[in-house]
């Protein structure tokens, strides 16, 4: 009986060693690809809205934060699909501000949850997978899946990359 356990234990240890030795670089590559695509996407999307927000603030001669608050309130009152998408982009732009990541994540999830915005669900999923705010791969996947199920093509593209990066770790928990 002890030979059986010894042989199986050695086989298990060798298998885990192979996975750790050969699986770690592949996982790191998957995570690096996902992080680069995510950061590029969030950066480009947020930068466009940030520029529009700065222009609005200059025109009105108010601080950027005041312009964001005013514009966000106007978009929220409109409560249509295009306005909610713009509100999600505006929230994403504020996500870049120092000390505002948690507030922006909370606002983004409210836009997704309370108003059913698939764009906000996509952004929330990407936000929860980076190192800026609360990192939560489970919530990230849930929001990405929600956006993908709602027909968001960008979420369809990001979901398999997220799973390749975080799936193994999520399965082990």
ZADO-1210 file (C-alpha; in nm, 4 decimals, padded with zeros to 6 digits):
<atoms>
<atom x="00.0000" y="00.0000" z="00.0000" code="UNK" pos="1"/>
<atom x="00.2796" y="00.2450" z="00.0760" code="UNK" pos="2"/>
<atom x="00.4368" y="00.1899" z="-00.2682" code="UNK" pos="3"/>
<atom x="00.1072" y="00.2871" z="-00.4274" code="UNK" pos="4"/>
<atom x="00.0925" y="00.6142" z="-00.2320" code="UNK" pos="5"/>
<atom x="00.4595" y="00.6873" z="-00.2924" code="UNK" pos="6"/>
<atom x="00.4296" y="00.6278" z="-00.6660" code="UNK" pos="7"/>
<atom x="00.1126" y="00.8405" z="-00.6948" code="UNK" pos="8"/>
<atom x="00.2606" y="01.1147" z="-00.4794" code="UNK" pos="9"/>
<atom x="00.5707" y="01.1279" z="-00.6983" code="UNK" pos="10"/>
<atom x="00.3582" y="01.1348" z="-01.0125" code="UNK" pos="11"/>
<atom x="00.1446" y="01.4149" z="-00.8700" code="UNK" pos="12"/>
<atom x="00.4520" y="01.6148" z="-00.7656" code="UNK" pos="13"/>
<atom x="00.6115" y="01.5688" z="-01.1088" code="UNK" pos="14"/>
<atom x="00.2903" y="01.6757" z="-01.2805" code="UNK" pos="15"/>
<atom x="00.2579" y="01.9853" z="-01.0659" code="UNK" pos="16"/>
<atom x="00.6229" y="02.0668" z="-01.1292" code="UNK" pos="17"/>
<atom x="00.5702" y="02.0455" z="-01.5047" code="UNK" pos="18"/>
<atom x="00.2622" y="02.2650" z="-01.4887" code="UNK" pos="19"/>
<atom x="00.4437" y="02.5182" z="-01.2724" code="UNK" pos="20"/>
<atom x="00.7510" y="02.5134" z="-01.4926" code="UNK" pos="21"/>
<atom x="00.5820" y="02.5259" z="-01.8311" code="UNK" pos="22"/>
<atom x="00.2435" y="02.6792" z="-01.7432" code="UNK" pos="23"/>
<atom x="00.3751" y="02.9884" z="-01.5657" code="UNK" pos="24"/>
<atom x="00.5348" y="03.1514" z="-01.8742" code="UNK" pos="25"/>
<atom x="00.2205" y="03.0890" z="-02.0804" code="UNK" pos="26"/>
<atom x="00.0048" y="03.2378" z="-01.8053" code="UNK" pos="27"/>
<atom x="00.2361" y="03.5377" z="-01.7794" code="UNK" pos="28"/>
<atom x="00.2152" y="03.5878" z="-02.1575" code="UNK" pos="29"/>
<atom x="-00.1659" y="03.5657" z="-02.1488" code="UNK" pos="30"/>
<atom x="-00.1817" y="03.8170" z="-01.8653" code="UNK" pos="31"/>
<atom x="00.0630" y="04.0533" z="-02.0363" code="UNK" pos="32"/>
<atom x="-00.1418" y="04.0438" z="-02.3586" code="UNK" pos="33"/>
<atom x="-00.4657" y="04.1028" z="-02.1702" code="UNK" pos="34"/>
<atom x="-00.3159" y="04.3879" z="-01.9645" code="UNK" pos="35"/>
<atom x="-00.1734" y="04.5590" z="-02.2733" code="UNK" pos="36"/>
<atom x="-00.5014" y="04.5327" z="-02.4659" code="UNK" pos="37"/>
<atom x="-00.7056" y="04.6446" z="-02.1639" code="UNK" pos="38"/>
<atom x="-00.4805" y="04.9401" z="-02.0818" code="UNK" pos="39"/>
<atom x="-00.4703" y="05.0516" z="-02.4447" code="UNK" pos="40"/>
<atom x="-00.8483" y="05.0287" z="-02.4774" code="UNK" pos="41"/>
<atom x="-00.9213" y="05.2089" z="-02.1503" code="UNK" pos="42"/>
<atom x="-00.6570" y="05.4700" z="-02.2255" code="UNK" pos="43"/>
<atom x="-00.7837" y="05.5535" z="-02.5722" code="UNK" pos="44"/>
<atom x="-01.1474" y="05.5597" z="-02.4652" code="UNK" pos="45"/>
<atom x="-01.0817" y="05.7655" z="-02.1532" code="UNK" pos="46"/>
<atom x="-00.8459" y="06.0085" z="-02.3293" code="UNK" pos="47"/>
<atom x="-01.1037" y="06.1049" z="-02.5897" code="UNK" pos="48"/>
<atom x="-01.3590" y="06.1904" z="-02.3244" code="UNK" pos="49"/>
<atom x="-01.0965" y="06.3610" z="-02.1074" code="UNK" pos="50"/>
<atom x="-01.0097" y="06.5952" z="-02.3941" code="UNK" pos="51"/>
<atom x="-01.3769" y="06.6797" z="-02.4499" code="UNK" pos="52"/>
<atom x="-01.4194" y="06.7383" z="-02.0769" code="UNK" pos="53"/>
<atom x="-01.1171" y="06.9695" z="-02.0607" code="UNK" pos="54"/>
<atom x="-01.2485" y="07.1650" z="-02.3589" code="UNK" pos="55"/>
<atom x="-01.5880" y="07.2043" z="-02.1919" code="UNK" pos="56"/>
<atom x="-01.4221" y="07.3235" z="-01.8706" code="UNK" pos="57"/>
<atom x="-01.2180" y="07.5812" z="-02.0623" code="UNK" pos="58"/>
<atom x="-01.5252" y="07.7093" z="-02.2460" code="UNK" pos="59"/>
<atom x="-01.7206" y="07.7474" z="-01.9242" code="UNK" pos="60"/>
<atom x="-01.4150" y="07.8639" z="-01.7295" code="UNK" pos="61"/>
<atom x="-01.4718" y="07.6138" z="-01.4500" code="UNK" pos="62"/>
<atom x="-01.2525" y="07.3423" z="-01.2985" code="UNK" pos="63"/>
<atom x="-01.2549" y="07.0102" z="-01.4837" code="UNK" pos="64"/>
<atom x="-01.4147" y="06.8380" z="-01.1841" code="UNK" pos="65"/>
<atom x="-01.7059" y="07.0851" z="-01.1903" code="UNK" pos="66"/>
<atom x="-01.7516" y="07.0317" z="-01.5633" code="UNK" pos="67"/>
<atom x="-01.7567" y="06.6545" z="-01.5100" code="UNK" pos="68"/>
<atom x="-02.0183" y="06.6871" z="-01.2350" code="UNK" pos="69"/>
<atom x="-02.2374" y="06.9147" z="-01.4480" code="UNK" pos="70"/>
<atom x="-02.2066" y="06.7062" z="-01.7630" code="UNK" pos="71"/>
<atom x="-02.2597" y="06.3800" z="-01.5747" code="UNK" pos="72"/>
<atom x="-02.5802" y="06.5098" z="-01.4187" code="UNK" pos="73"/>
<atom x="-02.7111" y="06.6193" z="-01.7568" code="UNK" pos="74"/>
<atom x="-02.6330" y="06.2798" z="-01.9117" code="UNK" pos="75"/>
<atom x="-02.7923" y="06.0950" z="-01.6223" code="UNK" pos="76"/>
<atom x="-03.1131" y="06.2979" z="-01.6533" code="UNK" pos="77"/>
<atom x="-03.1384" y="06.2183" z="-02.0242" code="UNK" pos="78"/>
<atom x="-03.1453" y="05.8458" z="-01.9337" code="UNK" pos="79"/>
<atom x="-03.1244" y="05.7141" z="-02.2884" code="UNK" pos="80"/>
<atom x="-02.8837" y="05.4579" z="-02.4297" code="UNK" pos="81"/>
<atom x="-02.6491" y="05.7083" z="-02.5985" code="UNK" pos="82"/>
<atom x="-02.6393" y="05.9333" z="-02.2909" code="UNK" pos="83"/>
<atom x="-02.5626" y="05.6389" z="-02.0641" code="UNK" pos="84"/>
<atom x="-02.2773" y="05.5339" z="-02.2957" code="UNK" pos="85"/>
<atom x="-02.1408" y="05.8896" z="-02.2791" code="UNK" pos="86"/>
<atom x="-02.1825" y="05.8885" z="-01.9005" code="UNK" pos="87"/>
<atom x="-01.9851" y="05.5637" z="-01.8842" code="UNK" pos="88"/>
<atom x="-01.7081" y="05.7214" z="-02.0939" code="UNK" pos="89"/>
<atom x="-01.7127" y="06.0305" z="-01.8725" code="UNK" pos="90"/>
<atom x="-01.6835" y="05.8097" z="-01.5645" code="UNK" pos="91"/>
<atom x="-01.3971" y="05.6254" z="-01.7285" code="UNK" pos="92"/>
<atom x="-01.2191" y="05.9567" z="-01.7871" code="UNK" pos="93"/>
<atom x="-01.2496" y="06.0407" z="-01.4159" code="UNK" pos="94"/>
<atom x="-01.1101" y="05.6951" z="-01.3315" code="UNK" pos="95"/>
<atom x="-00.7690" y="05.8295" z="-01.4366" code="UNK" pos="96"/>
<atom x="-00.7766" y="06.1058" z="-01.1728" code="UNK" pos="97"/>
<atom x="-00.5626" y="06.0545" z="-00.8648" code="UNK" pos="98"/>
<atom x="-00.7657" y="05.9161" z="-00.5755" code="UNK" pos="99"/>
<atom x="-01.0824" y="05.8717" z="-00.7810" code="UNK" pos="100"/>
<atom x="-01.0559" y="05.5101" z="-00.8946" code="UNK" pos="101"/>
<atom x="-01.2808" y="05.3613" z="-00.6241" code="UNK" pos="102"/>
<atom x="-01.5483" y="05.6274" z="-00.6774" code="UNK" pos="103"/>
<atom x="-01.5367" y="05.5771" z="-01.0538" code="UNK" pos="104"/>
<atom x="-01.5642" y="05.1980" z="-01.0170" code="UNK" pos="105"/>
<atom x="-01.8650" y="05.2398" z="-00.7903" code="UNK" pos="106"/>
<atom x="-02.0312" y="05.4822" z="-01.0326" code="UNK" pos="107"/>
<atom x="-01.9587" y="05.2538" z="-01.3275" code="UNK" pos="108"/>
<atom x="-02.1185" y="04.9540" z="-01.1584" code="UNK" pos="109"/>
<atom x="-02.4259" y="05.1627" z="-01.0754" code="UNK" pos="110"/>
<atom x="-02.4593" y="05.2682" z="-01.4402" code="UNK" pos="111"/>
<atom x="-02.4322" y="04.9034" z="-01.5441" code="UNK" pos="112"/>
<atom x="-02.6537" y="04.7586" z="-01.2709" code="UNK" pos="113"/>
<atom x="-02.9251" y="05.0223" z="-01.2370" code="UNK" pos="114"/>
<atom x="-02.9508" y="05.1341" z="-01.5980" code="UNK" pos="115"/>
<atom x="-02.8486" y="04.8178" z="-01.7833" code="UNK" pos="116"/>
<atom x="-02.5685" y="04.9836" z="-01.9791" code="UNK" pos="117"/>
<atom x="-02.3600" y="04.7158" z="-02.1514" code="UNK" pos="118"/>
<atom x="-02.0878" y="04.9712" z="-02.2251" code="UNK" pos="119"/>
<atom x="-02.0647" y="05.0451" z="-01.8527" code="UNK" pos="120"/>
<atom x="-02.0529" y="04.6703" z="-01.7828" code="UNK" pos="121"/>
<atom x="-01.7603" y="04.6374" z="-02.0249" code="UNK" pos="122"/>
<atom x="-01.5725" y="04.9260" z="-01.8622" code="UNK" pos="123"/>
<atom x="-01.6469" y="04.7936" z="-01.5119" code="UNK" pos="124"/>
<atom x="-01.5135" y="04.4519" z="-01.6104" code="UNK" pos="125"/>
<atom x="-01.1938" y="04.6037" z="-01.7416" code="UNK" pos="126"/>
<atom x="-01.1595" y="04.8375" z="-01.4432" code="UNK" pos="127"/>
<atom x="-01.1906" y="04.5496" z="-01.1945" code="UNK" pos="128"/>
<atom x="-00.9092" y="04.3639" z="-01.3686" code="UNK" pos="129"/>
<atom x="-00.6395" y="04.6324" z="-01.3463" code="UNK" pos="130"/>
<atom x="-00.4225" y="04.7464" z="-01.0574" code="UNK" pos="131"/>
<atom x="-00.5710" y="05.0916" z="-01.0179" code="UNK" pos="132"/>
<atom x="-00.8778" y="05.0299" z="-00.8011" code="UNK" pos="133"/>
<atom x="-01.0248" y="04.7225" z="-00.6386" code="UNK" pos="134"/>
<atom x="-00.8851" y="04.4217" z="-00.8260" code="UNK" pos="135"/>
<atom x="-01.1543" y="04.1578" z="-00.8399" code="UNK" pos="136"/>
<atom x="-01.1287" y="03.9053" z="-01.1257" code="UNK" pos="137"/>
<atom x="-01.4630" y="03.7463" z="-01.0319" code="UNK" pos="138"/>
<atom x="-01.6568" y="04.0731" z="-01.0625" code="UNK" pos="139"/>
<atom x="-01.4522" y="04.1607" z="-01.3708" code="UNK" pos="140"/>
<atom x="-01.5572" y="03.8385" z="-01.5398" code="UNK" pos="141"/>
<atom x="-01.9201" y="03.8808" z="-01.4374" code="UNK" pos="142"/>
<atom x="-01.9381" y="04.2293" z="-01.5896" code="UNK" pos="143"/>
<atom x="-01.7523" y="04.1257" z="-01.9048" code="UNK" pos="144"/>
<atom x="-01.9854" y="03.8275" z="-01.9477" code="UNK" pos="145"/>
<atom x="-02.2901" y="04.0494" z="-01.8915" code="UNK" pos="146"/>
<atom x="-02.1708" y="04.2930" z="-02.1575" code="UNK" pos="147"/>
<atom x="-02.0861" y="04.0094" z="-02.3990" code="UNK" pos="148"/>
<atom x="-02.4258" y="03.8453" z="-02.3438" code="UNK" pos="149"/>
<atom x="-02.5838" y="04.1836" z="-02.4177" code="UNK" pos="150"/>
<atom x="-02.4140" y="04.1932" z="-02.7571" code="UNK" pos="151"/>
<atom x="-02.1092" y="04.4094" z="-02.6842" code="UNK" pos="152"/>
<atom x="-01.8432" y="04.2969" z="-02.9332" code="UNK" pos="153"/>
<atom x="-01.5563" y="04.4484" z="-02.7375" code="UNK" pos="154"/>
<atom x="-01.6583" y="04.2446" z="-02.4332" code="UNK" pos="155"/>
<atom x="-01.6721" y="03.9366" z="-02.6585" code="UNK" pos="156"/>
<atom x="-01.3079" y="04.0021" z="-02.7474" code="UNK" pos="157"/>
<atom x="-01.1908" y="04.0716" z="-02.3928" code="UNK" pos="158"/>
<atom x="-01.3702" y="03.7832" z="-02.2181" code="UNK" pos="159"/>
<atom x="-01.1497" y="03.5006" z="-02.3558" code="UNK" pos="160"/>
<atom x="-00.8367" y="03.7062" z="-02.2824" code="UNK" pos="161"/>
<atom x="-00.9580" y="03.7605" z="-01.9251" code="UNK" pos="162"/>
<atom x="-01.0276" y="03.3895" z="-01.8854" code="UNK" pos="163"/>
<atom x="-00.6845" y="03.2959" z="-02.0227" code="UNK" pos="164"/>
<atom x="-00.5205" y="03.5247" z="-01.7681" code="UNK" pos="165"/>
<atom x="-00.7364" y="03.4746" z="-01.4588" code="UNK" pos="166"/>
<atom x="-00.9247" y="03.1507" z="-01.5279" code="UNK" pos="167"/>
<atom x="-00.6728" y="02.9107" z="-01.3759" code="UNK" pos="168"/>
<atom x="-00.6348" y="03.1158" z="-01.0583" code="UNK" pos="169"/>
<atom x="-01.0114" y="03.1581" z="-01.0297" code="UNK" pos="170"/>
<atom x="-01.0650" y="02.7829" z="-01.0698" code="UNK" pos="171"/>
<atom x="-00.8169" y="02.7086" z="-00.7905" code="UNK" pos="172"/>
<atom x="-01.0004" y="02.9287" z="-00.5395" code="UNK" pos="173"/>
</atoms>
